[in-house]
Amino acid sequence: MNAIKIGLIREGKTPPDKRVAFTPIQTEEIEQRYPHVKVVCQQSIARCFQDREYQELDIEVAADVKHCDILMGIKEVPIQELIADKTYLFFSHTIKKQPYNRKLLQEVLKKNIRLIDYEALKDKQGNRLVAFGRYAGIVGAYNGLWTYGKRYGTYSLRRAFECFDVNDLKLELRKVKLPPVKIILTGAGRVGRGSMETLDSAGIRKVSAQDFLTRTFEEPVYVQLSSADYHRRKEGGHFNREEFHKHPERYDSFFRDYTKVADILMAGAYWNPKAPVLFTPADMLQPDFRIKVIADITCDINGSIPSTKKASSIADPIYDYDPASDSIQPPLRSDRFVTVMAIDNLPCELPRSASEEFGRDLIDRVVPMLVCADKDEVIERATITENGALTPHFLYLQDYVSQTT
């Protein structure tokens, strides 16, 4: 079997992402399991695992990784740092024709790069094999609780990025002392499950949708809502999940009912632009609209939640939204405003734990097909470009890469 060198590249975006595809222990595991594979870690002062942690396990640390065959990162590689004729794995953010990355994909083609996108790594049923969704949920829900504490002064938490790892974060959750508030959590996927993990760790009780709407509690509670809990068919009849996913425009939303009894919204559900919004700016102006803290974990700008008018950042995590003027305001200025947390790179706040889980999934579900045989064509289906051209699975991007402006 031919020798393969995998390079763990230094993240080049600003600010740099601290995550990495494999932890030091995982790189050691790869070399032990696959004798024909060698891993090289590019020097980085920003990575959550220090260079010496790799060196202590006899993993080579080098200034550049030009001699490697496969280069693996997390975020988009800056155009000027792309190395021609290599195989790259990273989140390219191009498969939805994102305008801001058109030049990146054009350069990938020009440099004859084989680009494999993590987001496109799926099994035969179309299920994603690797993702950071769970940690987006864990950190997003934590930040929602942190935001409530900041707004009302009932408790104080460290920021998530100040916690060493997820276990440290869960210990911090012991400080949460909520009044009998009601929390809505939307989504049942990776993000929803991660969010629920945080709420459970904070000792907040989960209740049914019916009880959430009709009962009063003497303790904080949360409800986890699926699409069926707040959508109804326009023509009547039972909710059909498959139909809703294919034709969400056939449904109306009654999410507004929940806004009359909830204090905090944690949005972790995927939203189809053809689906109804959760509520409108006019809804937020109604006297019975009760939500004052929104953690938009999905961070769909101008999407299902009108107050998410921009992404916030780890450095500036929250802003206020004024429903009366439909505008963003400085945070924590008025009781009339809604406080919004909409950080768009949440897993970066727990880079060590997020990297560990991501790397574990890569080793178990992807690496065997990447360095040995791709029998199920997982790598093939996730390959966007090869030999200077789009692959058959991604020919729909041709008009996207052909544009010059």
Phi, psi and chi 1 to 4 in degrees:
 res  aa     phi    psi   chi1   chi2   chi3   chi4
   1 MET       -  133.5 -165.9  169.0  -71.6      -
   2 ASN   -64.2  142.0  -65.4  -27.9      -      -
   3 ALA   -68.8  142.8      -      -      -      -
   4 ILE  -130.1  134.2  -63.7  174.3      -      -
   5 LYS  -111.9  124.6  -78.4 -169.4  175.6 -177.9
   6 ILE  -105.0  126.5  -64.3  176.2      -      -
   7 GLY  -106.0  127.8      -      -      -      -
   8 LEU   -90.3  104.3  -59.2 -178.1      -      -
   9 ILE   -78.8  153.6   59.4  177.1      -      -
  10 ARG   -75.1  133.7  176.6  174.4   54.0 -119.0
  11 GLU   -68.3  131.2  -65.2  -63.7  -45.3      -
  12 GLY  -105.2  -10.9      -      -      -      -
  13 LYS   -72.0  158.0  -69.4 -169.5   73.2  173.8
  14 THR  -117.1  126.4  -57.9      -      -      -
  15 PRO   -69.4  151.0   27.8  -35.2      -      -
  16 PRO   -68.8  142.9   25.0  -33.4      -      -
  17 ASP   -78.9  136.5 -163.7  -58.8      -      -
  18 LYS   -88.2   -7.6  -64.3 -177.5  178.3 -178.4
  19 ARG   -76.5  164.9  -67.6  171.5  -66.0  175.7
  20 VAL  -146.6  155.6   66.3      -      -      -
  21 ALA   -67.5  -36.5      -      -      -      -
  22 PHE  -136.3  138.1  -58.7  112.6      -      -
  23 THR   -75.2  167.0   69.5      -      -      -
  24 PRO   -54.9  -46.3  -29.9   37.6      -      -
  25 ILE   -63.6  -35.6  -68.9  176.4      -      -
  26 GLN   -69.7  -35.7  -71.3  168.5  -12.7      -
  27 THR   -64.6  -39.2   56.6      -      -      -
  28 GLU   -61.8  -42.1 -178.4 -175.8   48.8      -
  29 GLU   -61.5  -42.1  178.4 -175.8  -16.3      -
  30 ILE   -60.6  -46.5  -68.2  169.2      -      -
  31 GLU   -65.6  -32.7  -68.0 -169.6  -14.6      -
  32 GLN   -72.8  -39.0  -69.5  174.6  -12.8      -
  33 ARG   -77.3  -29.3  -71.5  175.5   60.5  173.6
  34 TYR  -127.5   90.0  -55.5   99.1      -      -
  35 PRO   -57.7  -22.9  -24.9   35.3      -      -
  36 HIS   -86.1    0.8   68.1  -67.2      -      -
  37 VAL  -110.0  133.0  176.9      -      -      -
  38 LYS  -122.7  136.8  177.7  176.9  174.5   58.5
  39 VAL  -107.5  133.3 -177.9      -      -      -
  40 VAL  -120.7  130.5 -179.7      -      -      -
  41 CYS  -103.9  122.1 -177.4      -      -      -
  42 GLN   -74.3  139.4 -172.3  174.9   20.0      -
  43 GLN   -57.1  138.2  -67.9  174.4   -7.0      -
  44 SER  -154.6  135.8  171.5      -      -      -
  45 ILE   -95.2   -7.9   59.7  172.3      -      -
  46 ALA  -100.1  -22.9      -      -      -      -
  47 ARG   -59.9  144.7 -171.1 -179.6  -69.4  123.9
  48 CYS   -66.9  -25.4   58.9      -      -      -
  49 PHE  -102.1  125.8  -66.2   95.9      -      -
  50 GLN   -73.9  156.6  -62.5  179.8   16.4      -
  51 ASP   -54.3  -40.0  -68.6  -13.7      -      -
  52 ARG   -64.6  -26.3   63.4  170.3  177.5   77.5
  53 GLU   -67.4  -30.3  -65.7 -177.5   74.6      -
  54 TYR   -77.8  -42.6  -70.6   90.7      -      -
  55 GLN   -62.8  -34.6  -67.5  170.1  -36.2      -
  56 GLU   -63.1  -20.0  -72.6  170.0   -2.8      -
  57 LEU  -105.4   18.3  -63.5  176.3      -      -
  58 ASP    63.4   29.0  -65.3  -35.0      -      -
  59 ILE   -89.7  130.9  -59.3  -59.7      -      -
  60 GLU   -65.7  132.5  179.9 -177.1  -14.7      -
  61 VAL  -116.4  124.8  174.5      -      -      -
  62 ALA  -132.2  157.5      -      -      -      -
  63 ALA   -69.4  -35.5      -      -      -      -
  64 ASP  -136.0  163.0   69.1   65.5      -      -
  65 VAL  -125.5   31.4  -73.8      -      -      -
  66 LYS   -63.9  -22.8  -66.0  178.6 -178.8  177.4
  67 HIS   -84.7   -0.1   59.0  -63.9      -      -
  68 CYS   -88.8  155.1  -66.3      -      -      -
  69 ASP   -87.8  -42.3  -50.8  -68.6      -      -
  70 ILE  -118.2  127.3  -60.1  172.0      -      -
  71 LEU  -114.6  125.1  -58.1  175.7      -      -
  72 MET  -121.3  125.9  -58.1 -180.0   68.7      -
  73 GLY  -131.4 -160.9      -      -      -      -
  74 ILE  -117.9  -68.9  -60.0  -63.0      -      -
  75 LYS   -83.5  175.3  -70.4  -72.0 -171.7   68.9
  76 GLU   -56.9  139.9  -55.7   98.5  -48.2      -
  77 VAL   -83.0  128.8  176.2      -      -      -
  78 PRO   -54.7  140.4  -27.1   36.0      -      -
  79 ILE   -53.3  -42.7  -68.6  173.4      -      -
  80 GLN   -69.9  -13.3   68.1  -84.6   13.1      -
  81 GLU   -99.3   -4.9  -64.7 -179.3   15.3      -
  82 LEU   -65.9  136.3  -71.0  168.7      -      -
  83 ILE  -106.5  126.6  -56.2  172.6      -      -
  84 ALA   -63.7  151.3      -      -      -      -
  85 ASP    64.6   25.6  -54.6  -44.6      -      -
  86 LYS  -110.2  165.9  -61.9  -66.7 -176.6 -178.9
  87 THR   -99.1  126.1  -68.5      -      -      -
  88 TYR  -117.0  143.9  -85.7   89.9      -      -
  89 LEU  -125.6  120.8  -76.2   86.9      -      -
  90 PHE  -165.7  171.5   56.4   83.8      -      -
  91 PHE   -79.7  104.7  -72.0  104.0      -      -
  92 SER   -84.6  -20.5   72.2      -      -      -
  93 HIS    50.1   51.2  -61.5  117.1      -      -
  94 THR  -126.4  -17.9   59.4      -      -      -
  95 ILE   -72.1  -11.5   60.8  178.6      -      -
  96 LYS  -104.3   18.2  -63.6  178.3 -177.4  177.3
  97 LYS    60.3   41.8  -60.2 -175.1  178.6 -177.7
  98 GLN   -63.2  119.8  -69.5   93.3  -38.0      -
  99 PRO   -57.0  -35.9  -23.6   33.9      -      -
 100 TYR   -69.9  -11.7   54.7   87.8      -      -
 101 ASN  -116.7   13.6  -82.2  -26.3      -      -
 102 ARG   -59.6  -45.5  179.9 -175.2  -67.7  112.5
 103 LYS   -63.5  -32.4  -70.0 -177.3  179.1  179.2
 104 LEU   -61.7  -48.9  169.5   64.3      -      -
 105 LEU   -67.2  -35.5 -168.0   52.8      -      -
 106 GLN   -61.8  -41.0  -69.8  170.4  -22.2      -
 107 GLU   -70.6  -36.3 -168.7   68.3   15.5      -
 108 VAL   -58.4  -44.4  163.5      -      -      -
 109 LEU   -65.7  -43.6  -71.2  164.6      -      -
 110 LYS   -60.9  -35.9 -178.2  179.6  177.1 -179.1
 111 LYS   -93.5   13.0  -68.9 -168.5  171.3 -178.4
 112 ASN    56.5   42.9 -167.7   38.7      -      -
 113 ILE   -92.5  138.4  -72.6  169.2      -      -
 114 ARG   -89.1  109.7  180.0 -168.3 -177.5 -156.0
 115 LEU  -105.7  121.6  173.8   58.6      -      -
 116 ILE  -113.0  124.1  -58.2  166.8      -      -
 117 ASP  -100.2  126.5 -165.0  -54.0      -      -
 118 TYR   -55.0  -37.2  -66.3  128.7      -      -
 119 GLU   -65.2  -23.0 -168.3  173.8   -7.7      -
 120 ALA   -95.3   -0.8      -      -      -      -
 121 LEU   -75.8  105.0  -71.4  166.0      -      -
 122 LYS  -136.9  155.6  -60.2  177.8 -179.2  179.1
 123 ASP   -81.2 -176.2   60.6   21.3      -      -
 124 LYS   -65.4  -22.2  -68.8 -179.3  179.0  178.8
 125 GLN   -88.4   -1.1  -72.1   71.2   45.1      -
 126 GLY    87.9   11.7      -      -      -      -
 127 ASN   -84.6  132.4  -59.2  -53.0      -      -
 128 ARG   -64.9  141.8  -73.2 -176.5   61.1 -179.6
 129 LEU   -94.5  -28.8  -62.3  178.2      -      -
 130 VAL  -137.1  142.1  -65.7      -      -      -
 131 ALA  -169.4  162.8      -      -      -      -
 132 PHE  -105.8   14.5  -77.3  102.0      -      -
 133 GLY   -56.9  -40.7      -      -      -      -
 134 ARG   -60.0  -42.2  175.2  178.5  169.2 -122.7
 135 TYR   -75.1  -27.7  -85.0   89.7      -      -
 136 ALA   -61.0  -41.5      -      -      -      -
 137 GLY   -68.2  -45.1      -      -      -      -
 138 ILE   -59.1  -50.7  -71.7  173.1      -      -
 139 VAL   -72.5  -38.4  176.0      -      -      -
 140 GLY   -61.5  -45.1      -      -      -      -
 141 ALA   -66.8  -39.4      -      -      -      -
 142 TYR   -59.5  -44.9  179.9   92.5      -      -
 143 ASN   -65.7  -31.2  -76.2  -10.7      -      -
 144 GLY   -63.7  -42.4      -      -      -      -
 145 LEU   -68.4  -39.4  -64.1  174.7      -      -
 146 TRP   -60.2  -42.3  174.4   86.9      -      -
 147 THR   -62.8  -42.2  -58.7      -      -      -
 148 TYR   -61.5  -43.1 -173.4   92.5      -      -
 149 GLY   -61.7  -39.6      -      -      -      -
 150 LYS   -66.7  -40.4  -71.6  -71.0  -71.7 -174.7
 151 ARG   -70.1  -40.6  175.5  167.1  176.8  135.1
 152 TYR  -107.4   -8.0  -66.1  102.5      -      -
 153 GLY    67.4   22.4      -      -      -      -
 154 THR   -82.5  -20.5   50.5      -      -      -
 155 TYR  -164.3  168.4   53.1   84.8      -      -
 156 SER  -132.6  127.7  178.2      -      -      -
 157 LEU  -115.7  150.8  -59.5  176.8      -      -
 158 ARG   -65.6  154.6  -77.2 -177.7  -68.1  159.0
 159 ARG   -65.6  153.2  -70.8  -69.0  -52.8  -78.8
 160 ALA   -58.8  -40.1      -      -      -      -
 161 PHE   -69.4  -13.9   68.7   82.5      -      -
 162 GLU   -84.0   -8.9  -65.0  174.3  -40.8      -
 163 CYS   -84.8  142.1  -61.5      -      -      -
 164 PHE   -65.7  -44.8  179.9   74.3      -      -
 165 ASP  -155.7 -172.0   57.8   14.6      -      -
 166 VAL   -65.8  -32.2   67.5      -      -      -
 167 ASN   -68.0  -38.4  -65.7  -39.6      -      -
 168 ASP   -64.2  -40.4 -170.4   23.0      -      -
 169 LEU   -62.0  -42.3  178.6  141.5      -      -
 170 LYS   -67.2  -30.7  -71.4 -179.1  176.9  179.0
 171 LEU   -66.6  -36.8  -72.4  174.1      -      -
 172 GLU   -63.7  -30.4 -170.1   73.3    3.7      -
 173 LEU   -63.7  -15.8  -73.2  167.8      -      -
 174 ARG   -64.1  -19.4  -65.4  179.3  179.4  179.5
 175 LYS   -80.3  -10.9  -60.9  176.9 -178.3  177.3
 176 VAL   -68.7  122.1  172.9      -      -      -
 177 LYS  -128.4   85.7  -55.8  -64.4 -179.0 -174.3
 178 LEU   -89.9  145.5  -72.4  168.4      -      -
 179 PRO   -71.7 -178.7   26.5  -33.6      -      -
 180 PRO   -73.2   65.6   24.0  -33.4      -      -
 181 VAL   -86.7  164.0  -64.1      -      -      -
 182 LYS  -115.7  131.3  -72.3 -175.9  172.4 -178.3
 183 ILE  -118.3  130.7  -57.0  170.5      -      -
 184 ILE   -98.6  131.3  -59.6  171.1      -      -
 185 LEU  -120.2  122.0  167.8   62.3      -      -
 186 THR  -103.3  144.8   63.2      -      -      -
 187 GLY   107.3  140.1      -      -      -      -
 188 ALA  -126.3    9.3      -      -      -      -
 189 GLY   -87.8 -153.7      -      -      -      -
 190 ARG   -57.3  -45.2  -78.1 -171.5  174.0   96.9
 191 VAL   -64.0  -45.1  173.6      -      -      -
 192 GLY   -62.1  -41.9      -      -      -      -
 193 ARG   -66.5  -39.1  -68.7 -166.7  -64.8  -88.4
 194 GLY   -65.0  -40.9      -      -      -      -
 195 SER   -63.3  -42.4  -59.3      -      -      -
 196 MET   -63.1  -35.5 -171.2  167.8   62.3      -
 197 GLU   -59.3  -42.4 -163.0  173.7  -34.0      -
 198 THR   -67.4  -46.4  -68.8      -      -      -
 199 LEU   -63.9  -38.8  -64.8  174.2      -      -
 200 ASP   -65.0  -41.2  -69.2  -16.4      -      -
 201 SER   -65.0  -27.4  -64.6      -      -      -
 202 ALA   -82.1   -0.6      -      -      -      -
 203 GLY    77.5   24.0      -      -      -      -
 204 ILE   -93.1  129.1  -56.9  169.6      -      -
 205 ARG   -80.5  139.0 -176.6  159.0   68.8   93.2
 206 LYS   -90.6  136.5 -176.0  179.3 -178.1 -179.5
 207 VAL  -129.1  167.3  -61.6      -      -      -
 208 SER   -75.8  161.0   69.2      -      -      -
 209 ALA   -60.8  -40.8      -      -      -      -
 210 GLN   -64.1  -46.3 -179.0   63.5   23.9      -
 211 ASP   -64.3  -37.4  -75.7  -10.8      -      -
 212 PHE   -60.1  -41.4 -170.2   88.4      -      -
 213 LEU   -75.4  -31.6  -75.0  170.8      -      -
 214 THR  -112.7  -19.8   60.1      -      -      -
 215 ARG  -105.3  155.2  -71.1 -175.2   54.8 -168.4
 216 THR  -106.5  136.8  -60.3      -      -      -
 217 PHE  -119.0  155.0  -61.6   89.6      -      -
 218 GLU  -101.2   13.6  -64.2 -178.4   -4.1      -
 219 GLU  -144.6  162.2   62.1 -179.1  -44.5      -
 220 PRO   -69.4  140.8   23.4  -32.3      -      -
 221 VAL  -138.6  162.1  -62.6      -      -      -
 222 TYR  -137.7  156.0   77.8   92.9      -      -
 223 VAL  -122.8  138.3   63.3      -      -      -
 224 GLN  -103.5  114.4 -174.8  177.6   29.0      -
 225 LEU  -101.9  132.1  -60.1  178.6      -      -
 226 SER   -97.1  173.0   66.8      -      -      -
 227 SER   -57.3  -34.1  -61.9      -      -      -
 228 ALA   -66.9  -20.2      -      -      -      -
 229 ASP   -79.6  -13.5  -68.0  -45.2      -      -
 230 TYR  -144.0   23.3   54.0   94.4      -      -
 231 HIS  -130.2  145.0  -69.7   97.8      -      -
 232 ARG  -135.5  148.4   61.0  170.1   66.8   94.7
 233 ARG   -66.4  136.9  -64.9 -174.8   82.7 -110.8
 234 LYS   -63.3  -33.0  -68.5  179.3  178.5  178.6
 235 GLU   -95.9    8.6  -63.0 -178.8   -0.3      -
 236 GLY    87.0  174.4      -      -      -      -
 237 GLY    94.2  176.9      -      -      -      -
 238 HIS   -77.4  152.0  -65.9  -67.2      -      -
 239 PHE   -62.9  132.5  179.4   91.2      -      -
 240 ASN  -120.6  111.3 -177.5  -67.2      -      -
 241 ARG   -60.6  -44.2 -170.4  169.8  -58.3  -80.4
 242 GLU   -63.6  -42.2 -176.7  176.1   -7.2      -
 243 GLU   -64.2  -42.3  178.5 -169.9   48.7      -
 244 PHE   -60.7  -41.3  177.5   76.0      -      -
 245 HIS   -67.0  -34.8  -71.6  157.4      -      -
 246 LYS   -86.2  -35.4  -69.1 -177.9  178.5  179.1
 247 HIS  -136.0   66.2  -60.3  -75.0      -      -
 248 PRO   -63.0  -20.3   23.7  -33.6      -      -
 249 GLU   -67.0  -11.9   68.8  -83.1    5.0      -
 250 ARG   -82.3    2.0  -63.8  177.4 -177.5  174.9
 251 TYR  -122.0  150.6  -72.9   77.6      -      -
 252 ASP  -106.5  156.0  -76.9  -35.2      -      -
 253 SER  -105.0  139.7  169.4      -      -      -
 254 PHE  -119.5   32.5   57.5   94.7      -      -
 255 PHE   -59.7  -26.9 -169.5   86.9      -      -
 256 ARG   -53.5  -30.4  179.4   76.6  176.9   87.2
 257 ASP   -59.8  -37.0  -66.5  -11.0      -      -
 258 TYR   -74.5  -29.6  -66.9   91.9      -      -
 259 THR   -67.9  -14.8   67.4      -      -      -
 260 LYS   -81.8  -14.8  -60.3  173.8 -176.8  179.1
 261 VAL  -124.3   -7.1  -63.0      -      -      -
 262 ALA   -99.2  152.4      -      -      -      -
 263 ASP  -107.2  -31.2  -55.5  -79.4      -      -
 264 ILE  -131.6  137.8  -57.4  171.5      -      -
 265 LEU  -118.0  128.1  168.1   60.2      -      -
 266 MET  -117.8  107.7  -62.6 -177.9  176.7      -
 267 ALA   -96.4  111.6      -      -      -      -
 268 GLY  -126.2   12.6      -      -      -      -
 269 ALA   -96.4  141.1      -      -      -      -
 270 TYR   -63.7  139.0  168.2   80.0      -      -
 271 TRP  -120.8  125.9  179.4   69.8      -      -
 272 ASN   -87.8  127.5 -173.9  -35.7      -      -
 273 PRO   -56.0  -19.8  -26.2   34.8      -      -
 274 LYS   -82.9  -10.3  -65.5 -179.3  179.9  179.3
 275 ALA   -84.6  159.8      -      -      -      -
 276 PRO   -63.4  150.5  -16.3   29.0      -      -
 277 VAL   -74.0  163.4  -64.0      -      -      -
 278 LEU   -69.5  -42.6  -65.1 -175.3      -      -
 279 PHE  -164.1  169.0   45.0   85.0      -      -
 280 THR  -112.1  167.2   67.3      -      -      -
 281 PRO   -57.3  -36.7  -27.4   36.0      -      -
 282 ALA   -64.1  -38.0      -      -      -      -
 283 ASP   -60.6  -39.3  -67.9  -28.7      -      -
 284 MET   -68.8  -17.8  -61.8 -179.7   73.8      -
 285 LEU   -85.3  -11.6  -76.8  170.7      -      -
 286 GLN   -70.1  143.6  -61.4  -55.1  -51.7      -
 287 PRO   -59.3  -26.1  -22.9   33.5      -      -
 288 ASP   -92.8    5.0   59.4   -1.1      -      -
 289 PHE   -78.8  114.9 -172.4   91.6      -      -
 290 ARG  -103.4  -19.7 -171.6  165.7  140.3 -179.0
 291 ILE   -64.7  129.5  -64.1  171.8      -      -
 292 LYS  -119.9  -14.3  -71.9  -61.6 -176.1 -177.6
 293 VAL  -130.0  126.7  169.9      -      -      -
 294 ILE  -124.8  121.8  -63.9  177.4      -      -
 295 ALA  -104.9   97.8      -      -      -      -
 296 ASP   -88.1   89.9 -168.3  -11.3      -      -
 297 ILE   -68.9  -35.1  -57.5  169.2      -      -
 298 THR   -73.8  -27.1   56.4      -      -      -
 299 CYS    52.8   55.4 -167.4      -      -      -
 300 ASP   -87.6  104.9  -70.4  -39.4      -      -
 301 ILE   -65.0  128.9  -50.4  -59.2      -      -
 302 ASN    52.2   41.2  -62.5  -43.1      -      -
 303 GLY  -103.9 -125.9      -      -      -      -
 304 SER   -76.7  -15.3   64.3      -      -      -
 305 ILE  -119.4  111.8  -59.3  171.8      -      -
 306 PRO   -64.2  -23.0   22.2  -33.0      -      -
 307 SER   -76.2  -14.1   54.5      -      -      -
 308 THR   -84.7   81.8  -54.0      -      -      -
 309 LYS   -95.1  -12.0  -58.8 -176.3   77.3   65.8
 310 LYS  -160.0  161.9   70.5  170.2 -173.8  176.3
 311 ALA   -79.9  144.1      -      -      -      -
 312 SER   -94.6 -176.3   57.0      -      -      -
 313 SER  -133.3  167.4   66.4      -      -      -
 314 ILE   -61.7  -36.4  -66.4  173.5      -      -
 315 ALA   -72.4  -36.5      -      -      -      -
 316 ASP  -128.6   83.3  -64.4  -62.5      -      -
 317 PRO   -76.7  -20.1   28.1  -35.2      -      -
 318 ILE  -134.8  156.0   57.4  176.1      -      -
 319 TYR  -146.6  164.8   56.0   84.3      -      -
 320 ASP   -99.5  152.7  -85.0    0.5      -      -
 321 TYR  -121.9  128.5  171.8   75.5      -      -
 322 ASP  -100.8  105.3  177.6   10.3      -      -
 323 PRO   -60.8  -31.3  -20.7   33.0      -      -
 324 ALA   -63.9  -37.9      -      -      -      -
 325 SER  -108.7    1.5   60.5      -      -      -
 326 ASP    50.9   50.1 -173.5   30.7      -      -
 327 SER  -138.6  158.9   63.8      -      -      -
 328 ILE   -85.6  139.5  -67.6  173.7      -      -
 329 GLN  -129.8  161.9  -59.3  -66.9  -27.7      -
 330 PRO   -57.9  149.4  -24.8   34.8      -      -
 331 PRO   -69.7  147.5   25.9  -34.6      -      -
 332 LEU    61.2   42.6  -48.8  176.7      -      -
 333 ARG  -103.3  -25.0  -65.8  -65.2  177.0   90.5
 334 SER  -153.1  142.6  170.9      -      -      -
 335 ASP   -67.0  -19.4  -69.4  -20.1      -      -
 336 ARG   -75.2  -19.9  -63.9 -176.3  -66.2  104.6
 337 PHE   -88.0  162.8  -60.1  160.6      -      -
 338 VAL  -104.9  132.2  175.5      -      -      -
 339 THR   -91.4  128.8  -56.4      -      -      -
 340 VAL  -117.1  132.2  177.7      -      -      -
 341 MET  -113.6  117.9 -172.4  -69.4  -57.2      -
 342 ALA  -140.1   50.1      -      -      -      -
 343 ILE   -67.3  132.4  -64.3  173.9      -      -
 344 ASP   -98.5    3.7   60.6   -2.4      -      -
 345 ASN  -135.9   53.0   56.9  -17.1      -      -
 346 LEU   -55.9  -43.1  -70.8  161.8      -      -
 347 PRO   -59.3  -20.1  -24.4   35.6      -      -
 348 CYS   -65.2  -16.6  -63.4      -      -      -
 349 GLU   -77.8  -20.0  -65.7 -154.2   56.9      -
 350 LEU  -126.1   63.7  -77.0 -177.9      -      -
 351 PRO   -64.8  -34.7   25.0  -35.1      -      -
 352 ARG   -67.1  -50.3  -68.3  179.7   72.5   94.6
 353 SER   -66.7  -41.9  -64.2      -      -      -
 354 ALA   -63.8  -41.0      -      -      -      -
 355 SER   -65.1  -39.5  -63.1      -      -      -
 356 GLU   -61.8  -45.4 -176.8  176.3    1.0      -
 357 GLU   -69.6  -41.3 -179.3  169.6  -81.3      -
 358 PHE   -61.8  -45.9 -171.7   73.0      -      -
 359 GLY   -63.4  -36.5      -      -      -      -
 360 ARG   -62.1  -44.5 -177.0   73.9  -94.4  150.8
 361 ASP   -65.2  -39.4  -75.3  -17.1      -      -
 362 LEU   -60.6  -46.2  -81.8  173.8      -      -
 363 ILE   -63.4  -44.1  -69.8  173.4      -      -
 364 ASP   -77.1  -32.9  -66.6  -17.5      -      -
 365 ARG  -113.9  -17.9  -57.9  175.3  179.6  180.0
 366 VAL  -124.4  -46.0  176.9      -      -      -
 367 VAL   -53.3  -44.0  169.3      -      -      -
 368 PRO   -55.2  -38.0  -24.9   35.2      -      -
 369 MET   -79.9  -23.5  -67.8  167.5  -78.4      -
 370 LEU   -78.7  -37.9 -177.1   64.5      -      -
 371 VAL  -107.8   -7.1  -57.1      -      -      -
 372 CYS  -122.3 -110.0  -65.5      -      -      -
 373 ALA  -117.3  134.0      -      -      -      -
 374 ASP   -93.5   64.1 -173.3   23.5      -      -
 375 LYS   -61.4  -38.3  -64.8  179.0 -178.8  178.6
 376 ASP   -90.8    6.5  -65.9  -31.6      -      -
 377 GLU    59.7   30.5  -60.4 -179.7  -14.4      -
 378 VAL   -66.1  -46.7  168.6      -      -      -
 379 ILE   -65.5  -42.0  -57.2  -61.0      -      -
 380 GLU   -59.4  -44.2  179.4 -176.8  -29.8      -
 381 ARG   -68.6  -22.9  -70.5 -165.9  -60.7  -87.2
 382 ALA   -96.0   -2.2      -      -      -      -
 383 THR   -83.9  115.8  -58.9      -      -      -
 384 ILE   -81.9  -44.9  -61.8  177.9      -      -
 385 THR  -130.0  149.4   63.0      -      -      -
 386 GLU  -163.1  138.2 -167.6  167.6   19.6      -
 387 ASN    56.1   37.9  -61.1  -38.7      -      -
 388 GLY    76.2   13.9      -      -      -      -
 389 ALA  -143.2  160.5      -      -      -      -
 390 LEU   -69.3  143.0  -66.1  167.8      -      -
 391 THR   -78.8  164.0   63.6      -      -      -
 392 PRO   -54.3  -35.0  -29.7   36.9      -      -
 393 HIS   -67.5  -19.5  -63.1  -72.1      -      -
 394 PHE  -123.9   24.3  -66.5   91.8      -      -
 395 LEU   -63.8  -21.2  -75.2  175.5      -      -
 396 TYR   -64.5  -11.9   70.8   90.7      -      -
 397 LEU   -87.6    0.8  -65.4  173.6      -      -
 398 GLN   -60.4  -44.1 -171.3   60.1   58.9      -
 399 ASP   -65.6  -31.9   63.6  -29.5      -      -
 400 TYR   -64.1  -48.3  169.1   64.9      -      -
 401 VAL   -80.8  -15.2  -64.1      -      -      -
 402 SER   -81.1  -17.0  -64.4      -      -      -
 403 GLN   -70.4  142.5  -64.6 -179.8   38.0      -
 404 THR  -105.0  -10.4   57.1      -      -      -
 405 THR  -121.5      -   57.1      -      -      -
